[in-house]
């Protein structure tokens, strides 16, 4: 594998706050036409193209699948630190397959690399972006989106709000997945969830926590998951 990673961070300060804008361009080449490295795909069965792996050299989760050919990843990152334990980060961009075999146009029995779902199966990928931040290291929020520019549709999005202070936590989550019959998803999916946690208020149970969560399908009005437990942190 050969890779060229070009970043040009631009720094600005204003009082106690620091701001960084960082354009990013990558060229990544793997000189093989073998995307299925293993006899079977045992360790690379999950894949979601998002801001978290936009600038990864190999986006598969394991060694049984690998990216091939020449690809360019283009995007930018913005980071701000406000000096009071508050910060924000934004990432966005797109990936382009320039030459060679496209591993994300070759599905396996686990449907990883299915061009109908990967967002990377064509020469120009879906657009992806994400934002996350924290206020005083107590409140946090984040969101991410995957957009199909050819269809002009949002294919996947997620958002979350959270609170954490003195061991008490609370999170609210929302996720959307566009219908994709190629993967057996016949209708749009809308899901919400809530998770809360707290320390056990007993002096002989230091580092023990209780946690509970619920997840609800908005489209079908059904419970998806109920969870709870006692954990040692």
PyMOL CGO cylinders between C-alpha atoms (Angstrom):
from pymol import cmd
from pymol.cgo import CYLINDER

trace = [
    CYLINDER, 0.00, 0.00, 0.00, 1.16, 3.53, -0.80, 0.3, 1, 1, 1, 1, 1, 1,
    CYLINDER, 1.16, 3.53, -0.80, -0.46, 6.68, 0.53, 0.3, 1, 1, 1, 1, 1, 1,
    CYLINDER, -0.46, 6.68, 0.53, -0.03, 10.44, 0.32, 0.3, 1, 1, 1, 1, 1, 1,
    CYLINDER, -0.03, 10.44, 0.32, -1.70, 12.46, 3.10, 0.3, 1, 1, 1, 1, 1, 1,
    CYLINDER, -1.70, 12.46, 3.10, -1.71, 16.24, 2.63, 0.3, 1, 1, 1, 1, 1, 1,
    CYLINDER, -1.71, 16.24, 2.63, -3.11, 18.50, 5.37, 0.3, 1, 1, 1, 1, 1, 1,
    CYLINDER, -3.11, 18.50, 5.37, -2.88, 22.27, 5.69, 0.3, 1, 1, 1, 1, 1, 1,
    CYLINDER, -2.88, 22.27, 5.69, -4.05, 23.33, 9.17, 0.3, 1, 1, 1, 1, 1, 1,
    CYLINDER, -4.05, 23.33, 9.17, -4.85, 27.03, 9.53, 0.3, 1, 1, 1, 1, 1, 1,
    CYLINDER, -4.85, 27.03, 9.53, -4.81, 28.29, 13.11, 0.3, 1, 1, 1, 1, 1, 1,
    CYLINDER, -4.81, 28.29, 13.11, -6.54, 31.33, 14.57, 0.3, 1, 1, 1, 1, 1, 1,
    CYLINDER, -6.54, 31.33, 14.57, -6.91, 32.46, 18.17, 0.3, 1, 1, 1, 1, 1, 1,
    CYLINDER, -6.91, 32.46, 18.17, -9.34, 34.88, 19.78, 0.3, 1, 1, 1, 1, 1, 1,
    CYLINDER, -9.34, 34.88, 19.78, -8.98, 35.42, 23.50, 0.3, 1, 1, 1, 1, 1, 1,
    CYLINDER, -8.98, 35.42, 23.50, -9.05, 32.01, 25.17, 0.3, 1, 1, 1, 1, 1, 1,
    CYLINDER, -9.05, 32.01, 25.17, -10.48, 30.21, 22.13, 0.3, 1, 1, 1, 1, 1, 1,
    CYLINDER, -10.48, 30.21, 22.13, -8.52, 28.42, 19.40, 0.3, 1, 1, 1, 1, 1, 1,
    CYLINDER, -8.52, 28.42, 19.40, -9.83, 27.62, 15.93, 0.3, 1, 1, 1, 1, 1, 1,
    CYLINDER, -9.83, 27.62, 15.93, -8.29, 25.27, 13.36, 0.3, 1, 1, 1, 1, 1, 1,
    CYLINDER, -8.29, 25.27, 13.36, -9.45, 24.80, 9.76, 0.3, 1, 1, 1, 1, 1, 1,
    CYLINDER, -9.45, 24.80, 9.76, -7.72, 21.86, 8.10, 0.3, 1, 1, 1, 1, 1, 1,
    CYLINDER, -7.72, 21.86, 8.10, -8.20, 21.02, 4.38, 0.3, 1, 1, 1, 1, 1, 1,
    CYLINDER, -8.20, 21.02, 4.38, -7.30, 17.36, 3.76, 0.3, 1, 1, 1, 1, 1, 1,
    CYLINDER, -7.30, 17.36, 3.76, -6.42, 15.55, 0.52, 0.3, 1, 1, 1, 1, 1, 1,
    CYLINDER, -6.42, 15.55, 0.52, -5.35, 11.90, 0.44, 0.3, 1, 1, 1, 1, 1, 1,
    CYLINDER, -5.35, 11.90, 0.44, -4.26, 9.56, -2.34, 0.3, 1, 1, 1, 1, 1, 1,
    CYLINDER, -4.26, 9.56, -2.34, -4.26, 5.87, -1.38, 0.3, 1, 1, 1, 1, 1, 1,
    CYLINDER, -4.26, 5.87, -1.38, -3.18, 3.02, -3.65, 0.3, 1, 1, 1, 1, 1, 1,
    CYLINDER, -3.18, 3.02, -3.65, -3.18, -0.71, -3.02, 0.3, 1, 1, 1, 1, 1, 1,
    CYLINDER, -3.18, -0.71, -3.02, -1.62, -2.62, -5.90, 0.3, 1, 1, 1, 1, 1, 1,
    CYLINDER, -1.62, -2.62, -5.90, -3.78, -5.73, -5.93, 0.3, 1, 1, 1, 1, 1, 1,
    CYLINDER, -3.78, -5.73, -5.93, -7.09, -6.77, -7.41, 0.3, 1, 1, 1, 1, 1, 1,
    CYLINDER, -7.09, -6.77, -7.41, -7.87, -9.12, -4.50, 0.3, 1, 1, 1, 1, 1, 1,
    CYLINDER, -7.87, -9.12, -4.50, -10.44, -7.56, -2.20, 0.3, 1, 1, 1, 1, 1, 1,
    CYLINDER, -10.44, -7.56, -2.20, -11.44, -10.85, -0.54, 0.3, 1, 1, 1, 1, 1, 1,
    CYLINDER, -11.44, -10.85, -0.54, -8.20, -11.53, 1.30, 0.3, 1, 1, 1, 1, 1, 1,
    CYLINDER, -8.20, -11.53, 1.30, -9.53, -14.47, 3.30, 0.3, 1, 1, 1, 1, 1, 1,
    CYLINDER, -9.53, -14.47, 3.30, -11.24, -17.68, 2.21, 0.3, 1, 1, 1, 1, 1, 1,
    CYLINDER, -11.24, -17.68, 2.21, -14.34, -16.43, 3.99, 0.3, 1, 1, 1, 1, 1, 1,
    CYLINDER, -14.34, -16.43, 3.99, -15.17, -13.04, 5.47, 0.3, 1, 1, 1, 1, 1, 1,
    CYLINDER, -15.17, -13.04, 5.47, -15.13, -13.65, 9.22, 0.3, 1, 1, 1, 1, 1, 1,
    CYLINDER, -15.13, -13.65, 9.22, -13.88, -10.36, 10.68, 0.3, 1, 1, 1, 1, 1, 1,
    CYLINDER, -13.88, -10.36, 10.68, -15.04, -7.61, 8.29, 0.3, 1, 1, 1, 1, 1, 1,
    CYLINDER, -15.04, -7.61, 8.29, -18.80, -8.07, 8.33, 0.3, 1, 1, 1, 1, 1, 1,
    CYLINDER, -18.80, -8.07, 8.33, -19.84, -4.57, 9.39, 0.3, 1, 1, 1, 1, 1, 1,
    CYLINDER, -19.84, -4.57, 9.39, -19.32, -1.38, 7.47, 0.3, 1, 1, 1, 1, 1, 1,
    CYLINDER, -19.32, -1.38, 7.47, -20.83, 2.11, 7.51, 0.3, 1, 1, 1, 1, 1, 1,
    CYLINDER, -20.83, 2.11, 7.51, -19.23, 4.90, 5.51, 0.3, 1, 1, 1, 1, 1, 1,
    CYLINDER, -19.23, 4.90, 5.51, -19.25, 8.06, 7.63, 0.3, 1, 1, 1, 1, 1, 1,
    CYLINDER, -19.25, 8.06, 7.63, -17.06, 10.89, 8.88, 0.3, 1, 1, 1, 1, 1, 1,
    CYLINDER, -17.06, 10.89, 8.88, -15.27, 8.50, 11.22, 0.3, 1, 1, 1, 1, 1, 1,
    CYLINDER, -15.27, 8.50, 11.22, -13.60, 6.57, 8.38, 0.3, 1, 1, 1, 1, 1, 1,
    CYLINDER, -13.60, 6.57, 8.38, -13.65, 9.20, 5.61, 0.3, 1, 1, 1, 1, 1, 1,
    CYLINDER, -13.65, 9.20, 5.61, -9.87, 9.57, 5.86, 0.3, 1, 1, 1, 1, 1, 1,
    CYLINDER, -9.87, 9.57, 5.86, -9.00, 5.93, 6.60, 0.3, 1, 1, 1, 1, 1, 1,
    CYLINDER, -9.00, 5.93, 6.60, -6.59, 4.07, 4.34, 0.3, 1, 1, 1, 1, 1, 1,
    CYLINDER, -6.59, 4.07, 4.34, -8.62, 0.85, 4.71, 0.3, 1, 1, 1, 1, 1, 1,
    CYLINDER, -8.62, 0.85, 4.71, -12.24, 1.21, 5.80, 0.3, 1, 1, 1, 1, 1, 1,
    CYLINDER, -12.24, 1.21, 5.80, -13.05, -2.47, 6.27, 0.3, 1, 1, 1, 1, 1, 1,
    CYLINDER, -13.05, -2.47, 6.27, -13.30, -3.53, 9.91, 0.3, 1, 1, 1, 1, 1, 1,
    CYLINDER, -13.30, -3.53, 9.91, -11.06, -6.61, 9.61, 0.3, 1, 1, 1, 1, 1, 1,
    CYLINDER, -11.06, -6.61, 9.61, -8.37, -8.31, 7.57, 0.3, 1, 1, 1, 1, 1, 1,
    CYLINDER, -8.37, -8.31, 7.57, -10.65, -10.50, 5.43, 0.3, 1, 1, 1, 1, 1, 1,
    CYLINDER, -10.65, -10.50, 5.43, -11.58, -7.55, 3.20, 0.3, 1, 1, 1, 1, 1, 1,
    CYLINDER, -11.58, -7.55, 3.20, -9.25, -4.86, 1.90, 0.3, 1, 1, 1, 1, 1, 1,
    CYLINDER, -9.25, -4.86, 1.90, -9.56, -1.80, -0.29, 0.3, 1, 1, 1, 1, 1, 1,
    CYLINDER, -9.56, -1.80, -0.29, -8.03, -1.98, -3.77, 0.3, 1, 1, 1, 1, 1, 1,
    CYLINDER, -8.03, -1.98, -3.77, -7.05, 0.41, -6.56, 0.3, 1, 1, 1, 1, 1, 1,
    CYLINDER, -7.05, 0.41, -6.56, -6.37, 4.13, -6.39, 0.3, 1, 1, 1, 1, 1, 1,
    CYLINDER, -6.37, 4.13, -6.39, -8.65, 6.35, -4.33, 0.3, 1, 1, 1, 1, 1, 1,
    CYLINDER, -8.65, 6.35, -4.33, -8.69, 10.05, -3.44, 0.3, 1, 1, 1, 1, 1, 1,
    CYLINDER, -8.69, 10.05, -3.44, -10.27, 11.30, -0.22, 0.3, 1, 1, 1, 1, 1, 1,
    CYLINDER, -10.27, 11.30, -0.22, -11.04, 15.02, -0.16, 0.3, 1, 1, 1, 1, 1, 1,
    CYLINDER, -11.04, 15.02, -0.16, -12.54, 17.01, 2.69, 0.3, 1, 1, 1, 1, 1, 1,
    CYLINDER, -12.54, 17.01, 2.69, -11.90, 19.29, 5.63, 0.3, 1, 1, 1, 1, 1, 1,
    CYLINDER, -11.90, 19.29, 5.63, -11.96, 19.41, 9.40, 0.3, 1, 1, 1, 1, 1, 1,
    CYLINDER, -11.96, 19.41, 9.40, -12.82, 22.33, 11.70, 0.3, 1, 1, 1, 1, 1, 1,
    CYLINDER, -12.82, 22.33, 11.70, -11.96, 22.28, 15.40, 0.3, 1, 1, 1, 1, 1, 1,
    CYLINDER, -11.96, 22.28, 15.40, -12.59, 24.90, 18.06, 0.3, 1, 1, 1, 1, 1, 1,
    CYLINDER, -12.59, 24.90, 18.06, -11.51, 24.88, 21.71, 0.3, 1, 1, 1, 1, 1, 1,
    CYLINDER, -11.51, 24.88, 21.71, -13.18, 27.60, 23.75, 0.3, 1, 1, 1, 1, 1, 1,
    CYLINDER, -13.18, 27.60, 23.75, -10.91, 27.26, 26.78, 0.3, 1, 1, 1, 1, 1, 1,
    CYLINDER, -10.91, 27.26, 26.78, -13.62, 26.33, 29.32, 0.3, 1, 1, 1, 1, 1, 1,
    CYLINDER, -13.62, 26.33, 29.32, -13.81, 22.58, 28.64, 0.3, 1, 1, 1, 1, 1, 1,
    CYLINDER, -13.81, 22.58, 28.64, -16.09, 23.39, 25.70, 0.3, 1, 1, 1, 1, 1, 1,
    CYLINDER, -16.09, 23.39, 25.70, -15.21, 22.38, 22.15, 0.3, 1, 1, 1, 1, 1, 1,
    CYLINDER, -15.21, 22.38, 22.15, -16.68, 21.54, 18.74, 0.3, 1, 1, 1, 1, 1, 1,
    CYLINDER, -16.68, 21.54, 18.74, -15.47, 19.54, 15.74, 0.3, 1, 1, 1, 1, 1, 1,
    CYLINDER, -15.47, 19.54, 15.74, -16.87, 19.31, 12.20, 0.3, 1, 1, 1, 1, 1, 1,
    CYLINDER, -16.87, 19.31, 12.20, -15.70, 16.89, 9.49, 0.3, 1, 1, 1, 1, 1, 1,
    CYLINDER, -15.70, 16.89, 9.49, -16.97, 16.52, 5.93, 0.3, 1, 1, 1, 1, 1, 1,
    CYLINDER, -16.97, 16.52, 5.93, -15.92, 15.28, 2.54, 0.3, 1, 1, 1, 1, 1, 1,
    CYLINDER, -15.92, 15.28, 2.54, -16.15, 12.76, -0.25, 0.3, 1, 1, 1, 1, 1, 1,
    CYLINDER, -16.15, 12.76, -0.25, -14.11, 9.87, -1.66, 0.3, 1, 1, 1, 1, 1, 1,
    CYLINDER, -14.11, 9.87, -1.66, -13.33, 9.22, -5.33, 0.3, 1, 1, 1, 1, 1, 1,
    CYLINDER, -13.33, 9.22, -5.33, -12.24, 5.93, -6.90, 0.3, 1, 1, 1, 1, 1, 1,
    CYLINDER, -12.24, 5.93, -6.90, -9.76, 6.82, -9.65, 0.3, 1, 1, 1, 1, 1, 1,
    CYLINDER, -9.76, 6.82, -9.65, -8.34, 3.55, -10.98, 0.3, 1, 1, 1, 1, 1, 1,
    CYLINDER, -8.34, 3.55, -10.98, -8.18, -0.21, -10.43, 0.3, 1, 1, 1, 1, 1, 1,
    CYLINDER, -8.18, -0.21, -10.43, -10.77, -2.53, -8.93, 0.3, 1, 1, 1, 1, 1, 1,
    CYLINDER, -10.77, -2.53, -8.93, -13.24, -0.95, -6.52, 0.3, 1, 1, 1, 1, 1, 1,
    CYLINDER, -13.24, -0.95, -6.52, -13.53, -3.19, -3.47, 0.3, 1, 1, 1, 1, 1, 1,
    CYLINDER, -13.53, -3.19, -3.47, -16.82, -1.56, -2.53, 0.3, 1, 1, 1, 1, 1, 1,
    CYLINDER, -16.82, -1.56, -2.53, -18.42, -2.74, -5.76, 0.3, 1, 1, 1, 1, 1, 1,
    CYLINDER, -18.42, -2.74, -5.76, -17.78, -6.40, -4.86, 0.3, 1, 1, 1, 1, 1, 1,
    CYLINDER, -17.78, -6.40, -4.86, -20.23, -7.82, -2.35, 0.3, 1, 1, 1, 1, 1, 1,
    CYLINDER, -20.23, -7.82, -2.35, -19.58, -10.97, -0.33, 0.3, 1, 1, 1, 1, 1, 1,
    CYLINDER, -19.58, -10.97, -0.33, -22.15, -13.25, 1.37, 0.3, 1, 1, 1, 1, 1, 1,
    CYLINDER, -22.15, -13.25, 1.37, -22.20, -10.86, 4.34, 0.3, 1, 1, 1, 1, 1, 1,
    CYLINDER, -22.20, -10.86, 4.34, -23.19, -8.05, 1.92, 0.3, 1, 1, 1, 1, 1, 1,
    CYLINDER, -23.19, -8.05, 1.92, -20.12, -6.02, 2.91, 0.3, 1, 1, 1, 1, 1, 1,
    CYLINDER, -20.12, -6.02, 2.91, -19.05, -4.02, -0.12, 0.3, 1, 1, 1, 1, 1, 1,
    CYLINDER, -19.05, -4.02, -0.12, -22.50, -4.20, -1.69, 0.3, 1, 1, 1, 1, 1, 1,
    CYLINDER, -22.50, -4.20, -1.69, -22.54, -1.23, -4.14, 0.3, 1, 1, 1, 1, 1, 1,
    CYLINDER, -22.54, -1.23, -4.14, -26.22, -0.69, -3.30, 0.3, 1, 1, 1, 1, 1, 1,
    CYLINDER, -26.22, -0.69, -3.30, -25.40, 0.10, 0.32, 0.3, 1, 1, 1, 1, 1, 1,
    CYLINDER, -25.40, 0.10, 0.32, -21.74, 0.94, 0.81, 0.3, 1, 1, 1, 1, 1, 1,
    CYLINDER, -21.74, 0.94, 0.81, -21.88, 4.51, -0.48, 0.3, 1, 1, 1, 1, 1, 1,
    CYLINDER, -21.88, 4.51, -0.48, -18.50, 3.87, -2.13, 0.3, 1, 1, 1, 1, 1, 1,
    CYLINDER, -18.50, 3.87, -2.13, -19.53, 1.57, -4.97, 0.3, 1, 1, 1, 1, 1, 1,
    CYLINDER, -19.53, 1.57, -4.97, -19.34, 4.23, -7.70, 0.3, 1, 1, 1, 1, 1, 1,
    CYLINDER, -19.34, 4.23, -7.70, -16.49, 6.48, -8.82, 0.3, 1, 1, 1, 1, 1, 1,
    CYLINDER, -16.49, 6.48, -8.82, -17.83, 9.33, -6.65, 0.3, 1, 1, 1, 1, 1, 1,
    CYLINDER, -17.83, 9.33, -6.65, -18.93, 8.32, -3.16, 0.3, 1, 1, 1, 1, 1, 1,
    CYLINDER, -18.93, 8.32, -3.16, -21.75, 9.59, -1.02, 0.3, 1, 1, 1, 1, 1, 1,
    CYLINDER, -21.75, 9.59, -1.02, -21.09, 12.85, 0.81, 0.3, 1, 1, 1, 1, 1, 1,
    CYLINDER, -21.09, 12.85, 0.81, -20.53, 12.39, 4.54, 0.3, 1, 1, 1, 1, 1, 1,
    CYLINDER, -20.53, 12.39, 4.54, -20.34, 14.91, 7.35, 0.3, 1, 1, 1, 1, 1, 1,
    CYLINDER, -20.34, 14.91, 7.35, -20.35, 14.91, 11.12, 0.3, 1, 1, 1, 1, 1, 1,
    CYLINDER, -20.35, 14.91, 11.12, -20.37, 17.35, 14.00, 0.3, 1, 1, 1, 1, 1, 1,
    CYLINDER, -20.37, 17.35, 14.00, -19.78, 16.74, 17.69, 0.3, 1, 1, 1, 1, 1, 1,
    CYLINDER, -19.78, 16.74, 17.69, -19.08, 18.92, 20.67, 0.3, 1, 1, 1, 1, 1, 1,
    CYLINDER, -19.08, 18.92, 20.67, -19.17, 19.37, 24.41, 0.3, 1, 1, 1, 1, 1, 1,
    CYLINDER, -19.17, 19.37, 24.41, -20.22, 22.20, 26.72, 0.3, 1, 1, 1, 1, 1, 1,
    CYLINDER, -20.22, 22.20, 26.72, -18.21, 22.47, 29.96, 0.3, 1, 1, 1, 1, 1, 1,
    CYLINDER, -18.21, 22.47, 29.96, -17.45, 18.75, 29.70, 0.3, 1, 1, 1, 1, 1, 1,
    CYLINDER, -17.45, 18.75, 29.70, -20.96, 18.12, 31.03, 0.3, 1, 1, 1, 1, 1, 1,
    CYLINDER, -20.96, 18.12, 31.03, -23.29, 18.38, 28.06, 0.3, 1, 1, 1, 1, 1, 1,
    CYLINDER, -23.29, 18.38, 28.06, -22.45, 16.79, 24.73, 0.3, 1, 1, 1, 1, 1, 1,
    CYLINDER, -22.45, 16.79, 24.73, -24.08, 16.51, 21.33, 0.3, 1, 1, 1, 1, 1, 1,
    CYLINDER, -24.08, 16.51, 21.33, -23.32, 15.05, 17.94, 0.3, 1, 1, 1, 1, 1, 1,
    CYLINDER, -23.32, 15.05, 17.94, -24.81, 14.30, 14.56, 0.3, 1, 1, 1, 1, 1, 1,
    CYLINDER, -24.81, 14.30, 14.56, -23.73, 12.71, 11.31, 0.3, 1, 1, 1, 1, 1, 1,
    CYLINDER, -23.73, 12.71, 11.31, -25.24, 12.40, 7.85, 0.3, 1, 1, 1, 1, 1, 1,
    CYLINDER, -25.24, 12.40, 7.85, -24.69, 10.39, 4.68, 0.3, 1, 1, 1, 1, 1, 1,
    CYLINDER, -24.69, 10.39, 4.68, -26.02, 11.97, 1.47, 0.3, 1, 1, 1, 1, 1, 1,
    CYLINDER, -26.02, 11.97, 1.47, -26.42, 10.45, -2.01, 0.3, 1, 1, 1, 1, 1, 1,
    CYLINDER, -26.42, 10.45, -2.01, -25.69, 13.31, -4.45, 0.3, 1, 1, 1, 1, 1, 1,
    CYLINDER, -25.69, 13.31, -4.45, -26.94, 11.38, -7.49, 0.3, 1, 1, 1, 1, 1, 1,
    CYLINDER, -26.94, 11.38, -7.49, -30.34, 10.68, -5.96, 0.3, 1, 1, 1, 1, 1, 1,
    CYLINDER, -30.34, 10.68, -5.96, -30.42, 13.92, -3.99, 0.3, 1, 1, 1, 1, 1, 1,
    CYLINDER, -30.42, 13.92, -3.99, -31.44, 12.02, -0.85, 0.3, 1, 1, 1, 1, 1, 1,
    CYLINDER, -31.44, 12.02, -0.85, -30.20, 11.52, 2.68, 0.3, 1, 1, 1, 1, 1, 1,
    CYLINDER, -30.20, 11.52, 2.68, -29.43, 7.81, 3.03, 0.3, 1, 1, 1, 1, 1, 1,
    CYLINDER, -29.43, 7.81, 3.03, -28.47, 7.67, 6.68, 0.3, 1, 1, 1, 1, 1, 1,
    CYLINDER, -28.47, 7.67, 6.68, -28.34, 10.06, 9.61, 0.3, 1, 1, 1, 1, 1, 1,
    CYLINDER, -28.34, 10.06, 9.61, -27.94, 9.93, 13.37, 0.3, 1, 1, 1, 1, 1, 1,
    CYLINDER, -27.94, 9.93, 13.37, -28.02, 12.43, 16.23, 0.3, 1, 1, 1, 1, 1, 1,
    CYLINDER, -28.02, 12.43, 16.23, -27.47, 12.26, 19.97, 0.3, 1, 1, 1, 1, 1, 1,
    CYLINDER, -27.47, 12.26, 19.97, -27.62, 14.45, 23.07, 0.3, 1, 1, 1, 1, 1, 1,
    CYLINDER, -27.62, 14.45, 23.07, -25.93, 13.55, 26.32, 0.3, 1, 1, 1, 1, 1, 1,
    CYLINDER, -25.93, 13.55, 26.32, -25.30, 14.63, 29.91, 0.3, 1, 1, 1, 1, 1, 1,
    CYLINDER, -25.30, 14.63, 29.91, -22.59, 13.45, 32.29, 0.3, 1, 1, 1, 1, 1, 1,
    CYLINDER, -22.59, 13.45, 32.29, -21.80, 14.82, 35.74, 0.3, 1, 1, 1, 1, 1, 1,
    CYLINDER, -21.80, 14.82, 35.74, -20.63, 13.25, 39.01, 0.3, 1, 1, 1, 1, 1, 1,
    CYLINDER, -20.63, 13.25, 39.01, -21.14, 9.78, 37.58, 0.3, 1, 1, 1, 1, 1, 1,
    CYLINDER, -21.14, 9.78, 37.58, -24.72, 10.37, 36.44, 0.3, 1, 1, 1, 1, 1, 1,
    CYLINDER, -24.72, 10.37, 36.44, -25.30, 10.03, 32.70, 0.3, 1, 1, 1, 1, 1, 1,
    CYLINDER, -25.30, 10.03, 32.70, -28.21, 10.40, 30.31, 0.3, 1, 1, 1, 1, 1, 1,
    CYLINDER, -28.21, 10.40, 30.31, -28.27, 10.04, 26.53, 0.3, 1, 1, 1, 1, 1, 1,
    CYLINDER, -28.27, 10.04, 26.53, -30.95, 10.42, 23.87, 0.3, 1, 1, 1, 1, 1, 1,
    CYLINDER, -30.95, 10.42, 23.87, -30.31, 9.04, 20.38, 0.3, 1, 1, 1, 1, 1, 1,
    CYLINDER, -30.31, 9.04, 20.38, -32.04, 9.13, 17.00, 0.3, 1, 1, 1, 1, 1, 1,
    CYLINDER, -32.04, 9.13, 17.00, -31.16, 7.15, 13.86, 0.3, 1, 1, 1, 1, 1, 1,
    CYLINDER, -31.16, 7.15, 13.86, -32.58, 7.13, 10.33, 0.3, 1, 1, 1, 1, 1, 1,
    CYLINDER, -32.58, 7.13, 10.33, -31.88, 4.63, 7.54, 0.3, 1, 1, 1, 1, 1, 1,
    CYLINDER, -31.88, 4.63, 7.54, -33.38, 5.02, 4.09, 0.3, 1, 1, 1, 1, 1, 1,
    CYLINDER, -33.38, 5.02, 4.09, -35.20, 2.04, 2.60, 0.3, 1, 1, 1, 1, 1, 1,
    CYLINDER, -35.20, 2.04, 2.60, -32.83, -0.26, 0.70, 0.3, 1, 1, 1, 1, 1, 1,
    CYLINDER, -32.83, -0.26, 0.70, -34.52, -3.38, -0.74, 0.3, 1, 1, 1, 1, 1, 1,
    CYLINDER, -34.52, -3.38, -0.74, -31.13, -4.74, -1.84, 0.3, 1, 1, 1, 1, 1, 1,
    CYLINDER, -31.13, -4.74, -1.84, -30.36, -5.26, 1.85, 0.3, 1, 1, 1, 1, 1, 1,
    CYLINDER, -30.36, -5.26, 1.85, -33.85, -6.33, 2.86, 0.3, 1, 1, 1, 1, 1, 1,
    CYLINDER, -33.85, -6.33, 2.86, -34.78, -2.91, 4.28, 0.3, 1, 1, 1, 1, 1, 1,
    CYLINDER, -34.78, -2.91, 4.28, -38.14, -2.39, 2.59, 0.3, 1, 1, 1, 1, 1, 1,
    CYLINDER, -38.14, -2.39, 2.59, -39.18, 0.79, 4.41, 0.3, 1, 1, 1, 1, 1, 1,
    CYLINDER, -39.18, 0.79, 4.41, -37.46, 3.80, 5.93, 0.3, 1, 1, 1, 1, 1, 1,
    CYLINDER, -37.46, 3.80, 5.93, -36.30, 3.17, 9.49, 0.3, 1, 1, 1, 1, 1, 1,
    CYLINDER, -36.30, 3.17, 9.49, -36.63, 5.75, 12.27, 0.3, 1, 1, 1, 1, 1, 1,
    CYLINDER, -36.63, 5.75, 12.27, -35.40, 4.75, 15.72, 0.3, 1, 1, 1, 1, 1, 1,
    CYLINDER, -35.40, 4.75, 15.72, -35.04, 6.60, 19.02, 0.3, 1, 1, 1, 1, 1, 1,
    CYLINDER, -35.04, 6.60, 19.02, -33.38, 5.50, 22.22, 0.3, 1, 1, 1, 1, 1, 1,
    CYLINDER, -33.38, 5.50, 22.22, -32.64, 6.68, 25.73, 0.3, 1, 1, 1, 1, 1, 1,
    CYLINDER, -32.64, 6.68, 25.73, -29.99, 5.41, 28.14, 0.3, 1, 1, 1, 1, 1, 1,
    CYLINDER, -29.99, 5.41, 28.14, -29.41, 6.50, 31.75, 0.3, 1, 1, 1, 1, 1, 1,
    CYLINDER, -29.41, 6.50, 31.75, -26.77, 5.50, 34.26, 0.3, 1, 1, 1, 1, 1, 1,
    CYLINDER, -26.77, 5.50, 34.26, -25.88, 6.24, 37.87, 0.3, 1, 1, 1, 1, 1, 1,
    CYLINDER, -25.88, 6.24, 37.87, -23.38, 5.15, 40.53, 0.3, 1, 1, 1, 1, 1, 1,
    CYLINDER, -23.38, 5.15, 40.53, -24.58, 2.70, 43.15, 0.3, 1, 1, 1, 1, 1, 1,
    CYLINDER, -24.58, 2.70, 43.15, -25.05, 4.81, 46.33, 0.3, 1, 1, 1, 1, 1, 1,
    CYLINDER, -25.05, 4.81, 46.33, -23.48, 2.28, 48.71, 0.3, 1, 1, 1, 1, 1, 1,
    CYLINDER, -23.48, 2.28, 48.71, -20.06, 2.80, 50.32, 0.3, 1, 1, 1, 1, 1, 1,
    CYLINDER, -20.06, 2.80, 50.32, -18.96, -0.82, 49.77, 0.3, 1, 1, 1, 1, 1, 1,
    CYLINDER, -18.96, -0.82, 49.77, -19.83, -0.71, 46.05, 0.3, 1, 1, 1, 1, 1, 1,
    CYLINDER, -19.83, -0.71, 46.05, -17.34, 1.83, 44.75, 0.3, 1, 1, 1, 1, 1, 1,
    CYLINDER, -17.34, 1.83, 44.75, -16.97, 1.78, 40.94, 0.3, 1, 1, 1, 1, 1, 1,
    CYLINDER, -16.97, 1.78, 40.94, -20.26, -0.08, 40.51, 0.3, 1, 1, 1, 1, 1, 1,
    CYLINDER, -20.26, -0.08, 40.51, -22.92, 1.48, 38.27, 0.3, 1, 1, 1, 1, 1, 1,
    CYLINDER, -22.92, 1.48, 38.27, -26.49, 0.76, 37.25, 0.3, 1, 1, 1, 1, 1, 1,
    CYLINDER, -26.49, 0.76, 37.25, -27.59, 1.38, 33.69, 0.3, 1, 1, 1, 1, 1, 1,
    CYLINDER, -27.59, 1.38, 33.69, -30.88, 1.12, 31.79, 0.3, 1, 1, 1, 1, 1, 1,
    CYLINDER, -30.88, 1.12, 31.79, -31.95, 1.86, 28.24, 0.3, 1, 1, 1, 1, 1, 1,
    CYLINDER, -31.95, 1.86, 28.24, -34.89, 1.63, 25.86, 0.3, 1, 1, 1, 1, 1, 1,
    CYLINDER, -34.89, 1.63, 25.86, -35.09, 1.78, 22.05, 0.3, 1, 1, 1, 1, 1, 1,
    CYLINDER, -35.09, 1.78, 22.05, -38.26, 2.43, 20.06, 0.3, 1, 1, 1, 1, 1, 1,
    CYLINDER, -38.26, 2.43, 20.06, -39.09, 2.07, 16.35, 0.3, 1, 1, 1, 1, 1, 1,
    CYLINDER, -39.09, 2.07, 16.35, -41.01, 5.18, 15.30, 0.3, 1, 1, 1, 1, 1, 1,
    CYLINDER, -41.01, 5.18, 15.30, -42.06, 3.70, 11.95, 0.3, 1, 1, 1, 1, 1, 1,
    CYLINDER, -42.06, 3.70, 11.95, -43.70, 0.56, 13.34, 0.3, 1, 1, 1, 1, 1, 1,
    CYLINDER, -43.70, 0.56, 13.34, -44.46, 1.79, 16.89, 0.3, 1, 1, 1, 1, 1, 1,
    CYLINDER, -44.46, 1.79, 16.89, -42.68, -1.17, 18.43, 0.3, 1, 1, 1, 1, 1, 1,
    CYLINDER, -42.68, -1.17, 18.43, -40.10, -1.67, 21.15, 0.3, 1, 1, 1, 1, 1, 1,
    CYLINDER, -40.10, -1.67, 21.15, -36.75, -2.67, 19.69, 0.3, 1, 1, 1, 1, 1, 1,
    CYLINDER, -36.75, -2.67, 19.69, -34.73, -3.26, 22.84, 0.3, 1, 1, 1, 1, 1, 1,
    CYLINDER, -34.73, -3.26, 22.84, -34.92, -2.97, 26.61, 0.3, 1, 1, 1, 1, 1, 1,
    CYLINDER, -34.92, -2.97, 26.61, -31.67, -3.21, 28.53, 0.3, 1, 1, 1, 1, 1, 1,
    CYLINDER, -31.67, -3.21, 28.53, -30.45, -2.89, 32.06, 0.3, 1, 1, 1, 1, 1, 1,
    CYLINDER, -30.45, -2.89, 32.06, -27.67, -4.08, 34.27, 0.3, 1, 1, 1, 1, 1, 1,
    CYLINDER, -27.67, -4.08, 34.27, -25.15, -3.65, 37.03, 0.3, 1, 1, 1, 1, 1, 1,
    CYLINDER, -25.15, -3.65, 37.03, -21.64, -2.84, 35.86, 0.3, 1, 1, 1, 1, 1, 1,
    CYLINDER, -21.64, -2.84, 35.86, -18.19, -2.52, 37.40, 0.3, 1, 1, 1, 1, 1, 1,
    CYLINDER, -18.19, -2.52, 37.40, -16.40, 0.50, 35.96, 0.3, 1, 1, 1, 1, 1, 1,
]
cmd.load_cgo(trace, "trace")
